[in-house]
């Protein structure tokens, strides 16, 4: 793991920077590349435009660190409204949320209650709810939460991270549920006791887990979504999918809005199931820092914005 990446991820969690970083004009300007705006209406406009290019969508509202459960209730109500808006605007969009956003640090039972309300609304509208995976402090509780939710609901999916050593064992257990899994590399600053420090090991583990997912997909219809912009890795997964005779339209690729956009459209036009995750919300600073950590060139982009108004 590079020192550079660690420094930026430290910045994502630094309280002073969290409070002030988002106010710098050049940061606000640069974030537009990855986030169409702070309101759901901004996200819907962007979604309509990329859907016209053949992409499907996932919406996520950015928010972390709640002060009280009343805030969790507001977030839950917001997602319920988003589900209504998706139906009204005929978007092929799903939603993805962080459990801490709906109260996980405060009460697991209340969080389950909010999640249930959102998922029931999604079910009534034939929609789907993804659960993001947060830092490793939350892995156990999130997995337990998903096992419970999956037993109650068909329309729920979970994100897992290939940088954690434990994920292969976790996936073995998850596959027993015929789950929906979004596989990612992982975006948090994790110690080497928990996560592969070398990127090449993270990538190799991603491929290994992909094969497990493809096999389960073929055998019992588990939903597998490969969430990466790593085109070499995707090419290997596409080849493996052919080996498992998984048709192109069933191979789901998820990427972030604003990153390798041309490639997203190319893959969709080639017949793959491609979803672009659009983030919006006022609390975007730590999320944006994680995007910077993923690619040094993004920092140069922010710096360039310091000198152009
Ligand atoms: P990698 O970092 O190796 O990048 C491969 C290539 O993609 C780069 O060389 C570059 O060309 C391009 N690229 C990648 N990131 C870029 C960026 N920010 N800007 C510009 N180019 C970039 N993580 C997590 O811990 N929990 C979660 O719930 C989720 N959820 C999630 C959903 C979806 C739909 C996606 C796509 C990703 C996530 N992630 C996540 C983030 C994930 O863990 C990871 O940090 C990013 O996807 C970047 O890793 P890549 O797999 O793209 O590979």
Boltz pocket constraint, residues with backbone or C-beta under 6 A from the ligand:
constraints:
  - pocket:
      binder: B
      contacts: [[A, 131], [A, 132], [A, 133], [A, 134], [A, 159], [A, 161], [A, 184], [A, 185], [A, 186], [A, 187], [A, 188], [A, 227], [A, 228], [A, 229], [A, 230], [A, 231], [A, 254], [A, 255], [A, 256], [A, 259], [A, 260], [A, 275], [A, 277], [A, 290], [A, 291], [A, 292], [A, 294], [A, 295], [A, 298]]
      max_distance: 6.0
